[in-house]
Amino acid sequence: MATRMFPEMPTASSLLTAYASVSAFVMLVRTMFEQLVPLRLQNNAINLVKHYWKSSELIIDIEEKDGYNPNEMFNAAEVFLATKINQDSKRLRITKSLKEKHINIKLAESEEIVDSFEGVKVTWKYRSQQQKQLSANGFVPEKKYLELKFDNKKIGIIKDSYLPFIIEKAEEIKIQKKAAQLHNLRSQESGPFSYKQTVDLNHPSTFETLAMDQKLKKEIMDDLDRFVKRKDYYERVGKAWKRGYLLYGPPGTGKSSLIAAMANHLKFDVFDLQLMNVKDDSSLKDIILETSNRSILVIEDIDCSIMPDRKEPSSSSESRRDDPKFTLSGLLNFIDGLWSCCGDERIIVFTTNHKERLDPALLRPGRMDMHINMSYLTMDGFKTLAANYLNIHDDHRRFREIKQLIKSKKVTPAEVAEELMKSDNVEVALEGLVKFLKRKRARDDEDSE
């Protein structure tokens, strides 16, 4: 019997009836909400309810476009989140453009990734929505964005540290994936083409394969690595973020291979400038302005180029009409003058077979900071060639004789490499090299007599 203190419990049938009535009411409200309320208002209402239901969470939408312009924060986040994808992911997207060598893996619709930064838990989710308004060409645009969710008390850490960290990491990833390119800089007067022609730099040269002294090789690598890490240093001392290298030595000693190794090591583009094609200082300025940051500007065989003195070009009637009219002072101004500040993280490389022929103004520190003597082949360099071409990584009975022959007569890495390529058989190749070196010594002895 029911009492005032203990009222009679409802029956199971009455509970089911009440549940069914409430469920039907909720379904009716949900159906009316979905059919009568526009999609955008639905999303706003849902987000509003979520906001007040769980007020400690903050959601940031990072849209793909900022008006008509790409949103770099969205692109950086996509690159960064690709490194966070793991075996728990349920749905992903794969993209690859024609020019890309790598496959890109990205989040698919509604896929979530949980990350943490300085103890703050964050959740990322990829979203997309069809827009109601048609574009000018009748296409229904799709709004794509990344949803970033975290504790709203941590907004300072996210804004000031986490998002800049993502941009920095994304840039590092892009540099690692980047394929270096070779640009041929042209003067506008040299033909009906643009200032530069571009191809991928597929040169296989690396510091591991360079046939040069190991100590010198390490010095160059250390100098390059130190240069790219010193942006703040260059700003603090008030210098343009650039560095100059002079590669000098006889032909065939690997100057071009070293440039390719530098580009592959740093993932820098290479801009090749032929001074013979430059009409005047104004053309030189236009050409060099076509170069980009994180690049190597190369002027090969500068001793063979037309290099006027630092005065204005001669106006004598003897000079031909089609002779270049640029001045050495114009070139120097682009190396360390005001125009040298137009860009960051740039390397300038001059090569020459005859260092003694160059104007001293080109060689001082601040213009050519490191002078690298590309000498004749040493035993260190030969061992690198033997490893590259014949897969010899240990000592060989022929090495002692070859060492004496290399020390007694000057021979370039290119000459020795050509001999090693003549046979895949180690013994045959080394025997041919010994004969070549002996013939070269005998020929040089005859010439000296």
C-alpha positions, 0 to 999 in steps of 0.5 A, a space after each residue: 500500500 502506498 503512503 505519503 512517504 513512499 508513494 506508489 511506484 509507477 508500473 513498467 507499462 506507464 514508464 514505457 508509455 512515457 518514454 515513447 511519448 518523450 521519444 516521439 516528441 524529440 523526433 518530431 522536434 528534430 525533424 522540424 528542426 532539420 527540415 525548417 531551419 537552414 543548414 547554416 543556422 543549424 550549425 550555429 545553433 548546435 555550436 551555440 549549445 555545445 559552447 554553453 553545454 561545455 563552456 571550458 572548450 574553445 573551438 577555432 576554425 582554420 579555413 582553407 581560404 582567407 577571402 580569395 587568398 590561400 590561408 597559410 595557417 591551414 596549409 601549414 596545419 595540413 602538412 604538420 598533421 600528416 606527421 601525426 597520422 597513425 594506425 588508429 586513423 579511420 579515413 584519410 585522403 591521398 593527393 599528388 600533383 604532376 610536379 610532386 615526387 611525394 604522395 601527400 596523406 591528409 585528414 578526410 572528412 570528420 577524421 580526428 587527431 589528438 595532439 598535445 603541446 606543453 601539457 595541453 591536449 588539443 583535438 583536430 578535425 577536418 570539416 567541409 561544407 557545401 555553400 548555399 550561394 553559387 559562384 559566378 560560374 555556377 559552381 557550388 563552392 565547398 568550404 573546407 576548414 580544420 577545427 581545433 579544439 582545446 581548453 579555453 584557458 590555454 588560448 595563450 599557449 595555443 596562439 603564442 606558441 603552438 600555432 607558430 610551432 606548427 608553421 615552423 615545423 611545416 616549413 622544415 617538412 616542406 624543405 625536406 621534401 623540396 626538390 632543388 631546381 636549376 634556373 638559367 638566368 637570361 637577359 631580356 635582350 638575349 631572346 623572346 623568353 622570360 628572365 629564367 628557364 627552369 628544370 629540376 636539378 637532378 644532379 646526383 652529387 652529394 658530399 658523400 660522393 665528392 672526391 675531395 679531402 675529407 677535412 676540407 669537405 667537413 669544413 665546407 659542410 660545417 660552414 653551410 650548416 652554420 650559415 643557415 642557422 644564423 638568421 638572428 645573428 645576421 640581423 643582430 650584427 646588421 649584415 645581409 643574410 648571405 655568404 660568398 664562396 670562391 671555388 678555384 682550381 684547374 678544370 676537372 677538379 669537381 667545382 660544378 659537382 661541389 655546387 650541386 652537392 651544396 644545393 642537394 645538401 641545403 635543398 637550395 635552388 641554383 641560379 646560373 648567371 652567364 655574365 656574357 649575356 648581361 647587357 648593362 648594370 640595369 639588365 644585371 639588376 633585373 636578372 638578379 631580382 628574379 632570384 629567390 630566397 634559399 638559393 645559390 647564385 652561380 657565376 662560373 668561370 668568372 675569369 673568362 667573362 668580360 670583366 670591365 674595371 670599376 670605372 664606367 665602360 669605355 666610350 672609345 670607338 674601338 668597343 663593339 656595339 654588342 659588347 656588354 656595358 655592365 661594370 665591375 662596380 655594378 656587380 660588386 653592388 649586387 654582392 655586398 651593396 644595397 641591392 645585396 639586402 634584397 632577399 635572405 639566406 642566399 649564397 653566391 658562388 664564383 668559380 675560376 681556373 685562374 684565381 690570380 686573374 681576378 680583381 682583388 675587389 672581388 676576393 675580399 671578405 664580405 664578398 667571397 667569404 670562403 676561398 676553396 682550393 679545388 686541388 688535384 686528386 688526393 688519396 682521400 679523394 681517390 678512395 671516395 672514387 673507388 667506393 663510388 665506382 667500384 664499391 671498394 670500401 676497404 684497402 686494396 693491394 693496388 692502393 699503395 702503387 696508385 698512391 705513389 703515382 697520384 703523389 708524383 703526378 698531378 691528376 684530376 678526379 675527372 680523369 681518374 673517374 673516367 678510367 674507373 668507369 671503363 670496367 665493372 671488374 675491380 682488378 681490370 679497372 685498377 690495372 687500367 688506372 695504373 697503366 693510365 697514370 704511368 703513361 701520364 707520368 712518362 708523357 709529362 717527363 718527355 714534355 719536361 725534357 
